[in-house]
């Protein structure tokens, strides 16, 4: 190699290597401090795009899980309320069967009627006040409800809760009559209807509530399945995202030490290379 003054090729070569070593050192530091091996699109353009998409999906899955959990809470509220209505109907049935025995005088039957009236009024009150997030669930005004439990807008990402689950549940809808009429008939005080005849109607009402509760259970099972599916999907995406984006600290530590050594060596050699042109002075 020629000995020149104006152009110091050795210095330029060492400077280039020093720059590369410094860049590698800074990259290793960044990856160890952030925990990611992809911090910028320039690091891995395709990987950066994929990671961003997966992060978006994870956020959407979190919302879907919340949606499913909220739907489950709503159905639990409705199921508990149906159970309460059923308990009142069962008590009305017990009182009606008691009145049908034929061993009670008018005063006793009126006492039975009074309790039945109170139970039926409570059913109406419960039905009027059963709500979830402002949605009245027992007054018959609710339509089908669609729970968004997936990432997309298709039917596979939704669970539909039929309006039948939220049918009207007051005394009028269950018996087709007003509270006074039902109470009188159950107590055998109507004159045209024997108390024993009301047992079948009460059983129909109880079976109606039981049928809705069964449907609620099926819907809750679907929601629980959706929650489990969301969890599995989220875990799989998280694992894939970690493989793609997370830095291997052991590897980056090794890269850091290597780059540090190269940087120090290049800095030392640069000082030597910068002295090369001065050797030409010895020839003058």
Secondary structure, 3 states (H helix, E strand, C coil): CCCCCCCCHHHHHHHHHHHHHHHHHHHHHHHHHHCECCCCCCCCHHHHHHHHHHHHHHHHHHHHHHHHHHHHHHHHHHHHHHHHHHHHHHHHHHHHHHHCCCCCCHHHHHHHHHHHHHHHHHHHHHHHHCEECCEECCCCCCCCEEEECCCCCCHHHEEEECHHHHCCCCHHHHHCCCHHHHHHHHCCCCCCCCHHHHHHHHHHHHHHHHHHHHHHHHHHHHHHHHHHHHHHHHHHHHHHHHHHHECCHHHHHHHHHHHHHHHHHHHHHHHHHCCHHHHHHHHC
